[in-house]
Amino acid sequence: MKLIIVGGGASGLMAAITAAKAAKKGTDITLLEGGAKPGKKILSTGNGHCNLTNEKALPMAYNSDSTLLLGDLMSRFSYRDTLDFFNELGIPAVSRDGYYYPKNKEAASVRDALVSEAHRLGVRVLTGTKIVKAEKNPDCFVLTAESGVEYRADRVILAAGGMAFPKSGSDGSGYNLAMDLGHNIVQPLPGLVALTAAENWVKNLAGVRLDGTVTLQVDGIRRRSQQGEIQLTDYGISGIPVFQLSGDAVDALSNGKKVAILLNFWDNKTETDVLFALKMRCKARPELESGELLRGIVPNKCVSTLLNLSKIELHIPCRNISVSGLTKLAKNLSQLCFTVNGAKDFDSAQVTRGGVPLEEVDRNLQSRITPGLFFAGELLNVDGPCGGFNLQWAWTSGHEAGAAAVR
Ligand SMILES: Cc1cc2nc3c(=O)[nH]c(=O)nc-3n(C[C@H](O)[C@H](O)[C@H](O)COP(=O)(O)OP(=O)(O)OC[C@H]3O[C@@H](n4cnc5c(N)ncnc54)[C@H](O)[C@@H]3O)c2cc1C
């Protein structure tokens, strides 16, 4: 039996290793990787530290078209199995509040351990081999490389990733291969990505970093909030809390909805509480200048923009600020509105939303359309939040597809 895995990222390497461990003697396992080396994206994960998994990596945390199938798969290979797997590979993981990293915090160790394990188990790894066409003949699959060379296999696992961070090799060509073999693709959209805003004043805030809360609002309805370090940029708003909301924001935009991010600068206080606090400050220090009213609450670079948006002059004493000005300021401090008109593109996205629908695969990640074809990783319509969730999906799906493909 000959198995070919297309794509040597996290999911493809896991699939190759699992298949090689489970395969009967004489099974030929080849991994075809388009790039010069397998696992390039792993090196960039977790800012080079590789956030391997997360103890909250449960099906409800993910976006997909089948939480049921996701639940089944994740119960068979959970974050605990990931920890055991890497421990056996000589990569013990340590937890930081449930976020797991290799003990030495080096993503390169994770990549190197996976690649050497694949070699040790006899997987043939061919790099610089980008597959551009896939066909299923009556007796085998035929995969054609960019060079024109054809590879034949009895079974194939497509693990070519999505479109995020294409400089690591995942340029979306995996979708064409899936379509060649009869599959549909849920429209790929950038996920875990910065959002662009329509307001001109955002440029004035570029470079600001602050601890705050962001809330996603769709068609005027508040959906959910995230807290943490937020970065303001000359095009809009970024940072992990924004990334966590970005998939839903991009989805809503693509469905023609009105999307906004509301930024709370002040410990998630309500508008009423902020107004009360501002009034108290003005009462206690009526001689303070309006700009000084916000001192210590918001980064200095934001003060004039916030006052300007609230129609308050910069240098007037607090005693002269009108009630309507203070009310507007309280609103802007508790829910400054960024009208989202787009997102940064796939070049800077950490994950792809969309891909091969789970409803087109069975519980072993085998195609319901083309038997003998399996899928793993980001190529499937599954994406999770930041924090080890997407790699966990790569490990789970790679493990299950690899085991099933040689069964
Ligand atoms: C900057 C960044 C940081 C991240 N940090 C984290 C993190 O800390 N924790 C976390 O959980 N997730 C993180 N992620 C997400 C995570 O890295 C991915 O979800 C995961 O690596 C996807 O694995 P994959 O195997 O499905 O795809 P990929 O890793 O994209 O691998 C696909 C492989 O297939 C190859 N390939 C593509 N097309 C072809 C073809 N036609 N023929 C042959 N080969 C092909 C590519 O070269 C690539 O090597 C991060 C992502 C980015 C971009």
The ligand as a Tripos MOL2 file, in Angstrom:
@<TRIPOS>MOLECULE
LIG
   53    58     1     0     0
SMALL
NO_CHARGES

@<TRIPOS>ATOM
      1 C1          2.5440   33.8060   12.7170 C.3       1 LIG1
      2 C2          1.7040   32.6450   13.1790 C.ar      1 LIG1
      3 C3          1.7570   32.2580   14.5180 C.ar      1 LIG1
      4 C4          0.9600   31.1970   14.9480 C.ar      1 LIG1
      5 N1          1.0710   30.7890   16.2500 N.ar      1 LIG1
      6 C5          0.3390   29.7450   16.6920 C.ar      1 LIG1
      7 C6          0.4910   29.2410   18.0060 C.ar      1 LIG1
      8 O1          1.3730   29.6740   18.7680 O.2       1 LIG1
      9 N2         -0.3290   28.2260   18.4000 N.ar      1 LIG1
     10 C7         -1.2780   27.6860   17.5650 C.ar      1 LIG1
     11 O2         -2.0040   26.7950   17.9830 O.2       1 LIG1
     12 N3         -1.3890   28.0910   16.2840 N.ar      1 LIG1
     13 C8         -0.6040   29.0870   15.8270 C.ar      1 LIG1
     14 N4         -0.7070   29.4790   14.5120 N.ar      1 LIG1
     15 C9         -1.5970   28.7220   13.5980 C.3       1 LIG1
     16 C10        -0.9410   27.3640   13.2370 C.3       1 LIG1
     17 O3          0.4180   27.5650   12.9810 O.3       1 LIG1
     18 C11        -1.6010   26.7220   12.0230 C.3       1 LIG1
     19 O4         -3.0000   26.6330   12.2110 O.3       1 LIG1
     20 C12        -1.0420   25.3250   11.7600 C.3       1 LIG1
     21 O5          0.3550   25.3770   11.6050 O.3       1 LIG1
     22 C13        -1.6820   24.7190   10.5110 C.3       1 LIG1
     23 O6         -1.0240   23.5150   10.2200 O.3       1 LIG1
     24 P1         -1.2830   22.7920    8.8200 P.3       1 LIG1
     25 O7         -0.4020   21.6220    8.8030 O.co2     1 LIG1
     26 O8         -2.7290   22.5660    8.6170 O.co2     1 LIG1
     27 O9         -0.8630   23.8550    7.7260 O.3       1 LIG1
     28 P2          0.5470   24.5770    7.4550 P.3       1 LIG1
     29 O10         1.3240   24.6880    8.6880 O.co2     1 LIG1
     30 O11         0.2110   25.8020    6.7170 O.co2     1 LIG1
     31 O12         1.3210   23.5420    6.5280 O.3       1 LIG1
     32 C14         0.9460   23.2780    5.2120 C.3       1 LIG1
     33 C15         2.1860   22.7800    4.4880 C.3       1 LIG1
     34 O13         1.7950   22.3260    3.2010 O.3       1 LIG1
     35 C16         2.7220   22.7980    2.2420 C.3       1 LIG1
     36 N5          1.9910   22.9200    0.9720 N.ar      1 LIG1
     37 C17         0.9910   23.7890    0.6730 C.ar      1 LIG1
     38 N6          0.5170   23.5700   -0.5520 N.ar      1 LIG1
     39 C18         1.2260   22.5320   -1.0460 C.ar      1 LIG1
     40 C19         1.2030   21.8530   -2.2840 C.ar      1 LIG1
     41 N7          0.3450   22.1990   -3.2450 N.pl3     1 LIG1
     42 N8          2.0890   20.8230   -2.4860 N.ar      1 LIG1
     43 C20         2.9900   20.4660   -1.5060 C.ar      1 LIG1
     44 N9          3.0460   21.1010   -0.3190 N.ar      1 LIG1
     45 C21         2.1730   22.1180   -0.0840 C.ar      1 LIG1
     46 C22         3.1960   24.1250    2.7830 C.3       1 LIG1
     47 O14         4.4560   24.4940    2.2640 O.3       1 LIG1
     48 C23         3.2210   23.8640    4.2750 C.3       1 LIG1
     49 O15         4.4750   23.3950    4.7050 O.3       1 LIG1
     50 C24         0.0900   30.5190   14.0480 C.ar      1 LIG1
     51 C25         0.0620   30.9090   12.7050 C.ar      1 LIG1
     52 C26         0.8680   31.9510   12.2760 C.ar      1 LIG1
     53 C27         0.8260   32.3320   10.8160 C.3       1 LIG1
@<TRIPOS>BOND
     1     1     2 1
     2     2     3 ar
     3     2    52 ar
     4     3     4 ar
     5     4     5 ar
     6     4    50 ar
     7     5     6 ar
     8     6     7 ar
     9     6    13 1
    10     7     8 2
    11     7     9 ar
    12     9    10 ar
    13    10    11 2
    14    10    12 ar
    15    12    13 ar
    16    13    14 ar
    17    14    15 1
    18    14    50 ar
    19    15    16 1
    20    16    17 1
    21    16    18 1
    22    18    19 1
    23    18    20 1
    24    20    21 1
    25    20    22 1
    26    22    23 1
    27    23    24 1
    28    24    25 2
    29    24    26 1
    30    24    27 1
    31    27    28 1
    32    28    29 2
    33    28    30 1
    34    28    31 1
    35    31    32 1
    36    32    33 1
    37    33    34 1
    38    33    48 1
    39    34    35 1
    40    35    36 1
    41    35    46 1
    42    36    37 ar
    43    36    45 ar
    44    37    38 ar
    45    38    39 ar
    46    39    40 ar
    47    39    45 ar
    48    40    41 1
    49    40    42 ar
    50    42    43 ar
    51    43    44 ar
    52    44    45 ar
    53    46    47 1
    54    46    48 1
    55    48    49 1
    56    50    51 ar
    57    51    52 ar
    58    52    53 1
@<TRIPOS>SUBSTRUCTURE
     1 LIG1         1 GROUP 0 **** ****
